[in-house]
Amino acid sequence: MYKFLDDTTIKRLSDGAFIPVSEGNLDYQQFKKDVVGIGITCVVGIDSITTVDYADARKAEYPPMEDQLDKIYHSGVNAWKADIKAIKDKYPKTQVGVVTTVLPDWVTEL
């Protein structure tokens, strides 16, 4: 498993080794072979912190109103409440930012 620290440095999580993105580096060559052989599931992207307000983050994930009403009609209010609660729990009111991970584009092209 590997973790990108930035666009030029990869950390191998098994031993904590730092691998520069350099064609001449043997560890980097092994990283590329692992990505081709295993896939990008062996790589964690660069952490990116965004300052999204909890209300905006929730709004982006809520299903359209028509789908919510359909859920209530077919599955009941409690099923709908469970879906909405999962979103509310994911983005609490105390949220000040969201951490996401981003892979450099070239990794998915290997």
Sequence and secondary structure as in RCSB ss.txt:
>XXXX:A:sequence
MYKFLDDTTIKRLSDGAFIPVSEGNLDYQQFKKDVVGIGITCVVGIDSITTVDYADARKAEYPPMEDQLDKIYHS
GVNAWKADIKAIKDKYPKTQVGVVTTVLPDWVTEL
>XXXX:A:secstr
 EEEEETTEEEETTTTEEEES TT HHHHHHHHHHHHH GGGEE EEEEE   HHHHHHHHS  HHHHHHHHHHH
 HHHHHHHHHHHHHHS TT   EEEEE  HHHHT 
